[in-house]
């Protein structure tokens, strides 16, 4: 049985103030985005420091995960992209 094909990239070390728009603006340059999920703390309503960015094609997610790049807006945070 084949596993689910994943088109998402897991982004770590985001500031707790990051917004959907922040993530969208940074990642749209890599291709069409189908979904962004930013888990939030139920008590503070602030980001938990990570996000999932989903693309329609797995190839975009693979390229980003292999690049281990930093978000240009948050270079000091050493954000890593991981295939999810």
Secondary structure, DSSP 4 states (H G I P E B T S, - for coil): -PPPP--EEEE----TT--HHHHHHHHGGGS-EEEEE--B-TTT--B-S-EEEEESSHHHHHHHHHHT---GGGGGG---EEE-
